[in-house]
């Protein structure tokens, strides 16, 4: 692979319960040459989680040594307890293979990545409204009422950052959202081909462009309102 190849880094963020994991899993099936960065964490595995599949589970001491060795593109301490981080090696490995890289990270990590990699393509997945998100969280049957309320409050704070992202995907219909996410990813690859766009390529670009922040901002206001969050224009 030529050393001139530069991977496209895609960032995807979303509040818990927005359907992000399903979207990511389907995207990885549909889009070739797209690697997924599995985050490192110091928290204990939950349920059937396996090391190296959902996360790389490491000790606090090992994580802190990786921080000292500058092995992370981004890292953070969630709620002041457990560490999470994205290792630099995934980007190096993607580059060596001529693949692009998908990061599933929160808004704090996304901001760090954008500082270091300004060309990274950021995508924020929104639920249609607070009521739908609450229903999805309760349907999972994994959390107590107290935890669900905490997740909803965290979601309100997270979605206030939507305007820092390049694309917004409102996940109200799963099949439509999968197709739109695929279009966003593929449309950003097309300029690398250095050839005129085919009619099919143009459709992909048009679909992806529908979700650019400037083109979908008008649909975000009612979602913010349902969470009791102020619109972007009202925030300092």
N, C-alpha and C positions, 0 to 999 in steps of 0.2 A: 504494500500500500504506500502510495506517495506520501512523503513527509509534509506535503502542502495540504493534505486533507485536514479540514477543521470540523470536528463534530458539531452538530447543532445540539445545544442543550435545551431540553424542554422541561419547564417547571410546572407541576400541577399541584394546586393547593385547594383545600375545601374544608368546611366545617365537618366534624364527625357526623355521619349519618347522611351525607349528601349523595352517596353512591359512587364516590371517587374510586374505591377499590375495584368495583365492578367495571367501571369505565376503563381503568388502567389495564385490567386483565384482558378485556376484550380488545383494546387497542394493540396490545402486545401480540395478540393472535393475528391481527389484520395487517400490521405494518412490518415489513421485513427490515432487517438491519437496524433494529432499535433495541438498545440494551436498557435494562432497568437497574438503577442503583438501589441496592438493599441497604437501608440505614443501619448504623450501629447504635446500640442503646445499652444503658446500664440497668434497665428495668428487667424484672424477671419475666420469663415466658408465661403467657396466659393460655389456658386451655390446651389445644393441640398444636400451638405454635412450635415451629422447629427452627433451630439455629441455622442460619444461612438461607432460610426460605422467607419468613416474614421479616426477620431482622437478624443482624449479627449481634448476639448477646455476649457482652463482655463485662468484666468487672470494672468498678469505678477506677481502680488503680490503672488498669490497662487503658481505659478511655483517656484518663488524664495524661498518660504517657504519650498517647497518640496526639493529643493536643499540643504537648510540648514539642513533639517531633514535627509539627505542622502538617499532619497527615489528613486534615479535614478541609474540605471546601467551605463547609459551614458546620456549626455545632451550637447547641443551646441546652440550657437546663430547663426542663418543663416543670412549671410550678415550683421551681427551686429545689426539685428533688432529683429526678432521673435525667441523665444526659441522653441527647440524641445527636447524631451527626452523619454527614455525607462524606465518605472517604474520597480523596483525590484520585486514588488508584482506578476507580471506575471510569473516570474521564480519560486517563492514560490508556486503559485497556480498550475503550471504545475507539479512540483515535488509531490505535495500532490495527484494529480490525476493520477500520473504515465504516464504523457504525455511528449512529447518533445515540444520545443518552437521555433517558427520561428520569426525572427526579420527582418523587412524591414527598413533598416537604411542606411545613407550615409557613405562615406568613413571615415569621421571624427569620427562618432559614432562607426563604425566597429573597428577602431583602438583602441578606448577606451574599447570596449567589449573584444577584444583579449588580452588586457593588464590584465583585471580582470579575464577573463575566457579563458585561453590559449587553452583549448580543443574545444572551439567553432569552428564549421565548417563554413568557409566563402566561399561564392559563388558570383562571379561578373558576371553580365549579360552585354554583349557587343552588340551593333548594328553591322551589317555587315560592315558598313562604314559610313562616315559622310553624304554622299548624302542620304542614306536611312534614317538616323536619321532625317535629315532636312525634308524629305518628310513626315515622320510620324508626326512630330511636326506640319507641315502646314496642314496636313489632319485633325488633331484634331480640327482645327479652333478655338482654345481657346486663342491664343496669337497674339500680334502684331509682326510685323517684328523685331522691336527692342528687344522684349522679346525673340523671337526665336533665334536671334543672341547671346543674353546673355546666353541662355540655351546651345547653341552649344559651346560657349567658356567655359562654366562651364563643359560640357561633356568632352572637351579636357583635362581639368585639372584633372577631376575625373579618366578618363581611364588611366592616367599615373600611377595610384596606383594599376593597375591590378595585379602586381606581388606580392602584399601583401596578396593576396587571395589564398585559397587552391584549388578552382575550378574556371574555366572560362567557361561560357556558351554563345556561340555566337548565338544570336536569329535571325537567318535568315529564319527559317521555324518553325512556331508556334507549330505544332503538334510534330515535332521532339524535339523541345526544352522542351515541357511539359514532354515528355517521359524521356528525359535525366535528367531533374531536379528531377523527381520522382525517377529515378535510383540512383542519387547521395544521396538523402535523405535515401532511403531504404537500400542502401549498407552500410551506416554508422551505421545502426541499427543491422545488421546481427550478428556482434560479440557478442552482448548481448545474443543471443539465446544459445550460448555455445554448439552448435551441428554442425556436418558436413554440408557443404553447398550442397544444392540440385542442379541439373543442372540448374534449373530456377534461383536459387540464384546466381550461378556463372555468368549467363548472365547479371544479374542486376549489379554485381560487375564490370564486364568487361565494361559495358556501362558507369557506373559512372566513372571508371578509365580513360576513354577516355578524360574526361574533367578536370583531375588533371592538375595543372599548368604546370608541367614538360612535360606533354604529348600534350599540346595544345599551348604552348608558340609560336611555329613556325607559327601559324595562326594569332597571334595577331599583328605581325609586320606590315603587310599591313593595318590593321585597324588603328593603331597608325599613320601611314604615311598619311592616308586619312584625319586625323584631324590636320596634321602638328605637331604631337607630337613626341618627340625623343624616340627611343627604350630604353628599360630599361637599357641596357648595356651602353648607352651614357649619362645616368643621374648620377649626383653625389650621 
